[in-house]
Amino acid sequence: MTDLPTPPRQSQTTGVAAAATPSDRERDDNYRWVLVDLPPRHRVILGRLGNEYILQQRRLNGEHGTYWKGISYPLTLDGLIRASVVSEAVSEGDPKLLELNALPMRANLDALKPTAKK
């Protein structure tokens, strides 16, 4: 009788390799449409439908770690920059403003496909 290999346990399939797989959940660290990181606690993503920018803030989730929560949902670049300054994600003269200004005037999945970090 031939010994069949044992399938991996859950603990063997999680970790670095599992975290590197792009996620479709906007709250995840590895969400596939992250456009600009605004350290230490903010980032800009493209919404799931590809028609809005989302300014997110990292939040604590008790003993379960952290997650990302949307704090603004602008459709235009002007709205995104305004929300980023008001929420103090960036300030006037911040080099990250140049990255934001490089985004299209309106959130658009087709225009941003090569821009998103993979």
N, C-alpha and C positions, 0 to 999 in steps of 0.2 A: 504494500500500500504506500502511495506517495504522500509525503507531508506537503500540505498546501500552506502557502505563506499566510501569516496572520495579518489582517488589515490593520493599518495604523490606528492607534487610539486618538481621541480628540486632542489630548495634550501634545501629540506628536505632529498634528497638522496645523497648529496655531503658532504664532510667534512672528518672527521677522518675515518669512516668506508669505504668510497669510496676510500680514499687515501691508505688504507691498502691492497686493492686488488692488487695483482701483475700485472704489466703492461708488454706488449710485445713491447712497444716503448722504444728504447734505450735511448732516451733523457729524459725520466721520472725519477723522484726521486725514484719511487717504481718499477723500472725495475726488472724483476724476476731473472736475471742472474748476479747480482752484486757479484763479487768475493772478492774484497778487497777495503775497504775505505781508502783513503790516505788524511786525513784531512790537511788543511781546504778546498782545492778546487779541489781535484782530486779523481778519483776512477778507478778501473779496472773492466771491465765487460767482459762477453763472448758474442761474436757477435751473432746475431740472428740465423745464420746458424750453429753455434756451432763449427766453424773451425778457429776462430781467437780471440785473445785477443784484447780488445780495451781500450786504456788509454784515459780517458775522463777528461775534465776540466769543472767546473761549470761556466756558463756564465750568465750575466744579460740579461733580455729580456724586457728592458724598464719598463713600469708600469705593465707588466704581470708576473713579478717574475723572476725566474731563470729556466734554462734548462741545460742539459749536452751536450757537443760537443766533438766529437772524435778528438783527436790530434795525435794519433798514432795507427796503426793497425798491430801489430806484430803477426806472426804465432807461434813464439817460445818464450820460457821463457827468453832466453838470450836477444832477441830483446826487450822484454817487460821491463826487468830490465834496459837495456841501455836507452830506451826511457824514463823511469821513472826518471832516474838520470839526463839525459840531460834536461828534462823539469822541473827539480827541484821539482818533486812530492815527491821524497825521496832523502835522501843524504846518503853517506857512513856512516855506523854505525847506521842507523835508524832502530828501531825494526820492522818497517813495511817491511823491506827487508826480514825478516824471513818469513812473511806471503806470500810474493811474491815467495820466494824460495820453498815454500811448494806446489806450483802449478805444474801441469805436464809440462814436457819439451815442448810439443806441445799442443796447444789449442784443446780440444776434449770434446764435450758435454757429452758423456757417462762417461768419467773419472771424470768430474766435478760435476755431478748431486748432490751428497751428500754435496759438498763443498759450493755451492751457498747459500747466505743468503736469507731466505724466509721472 
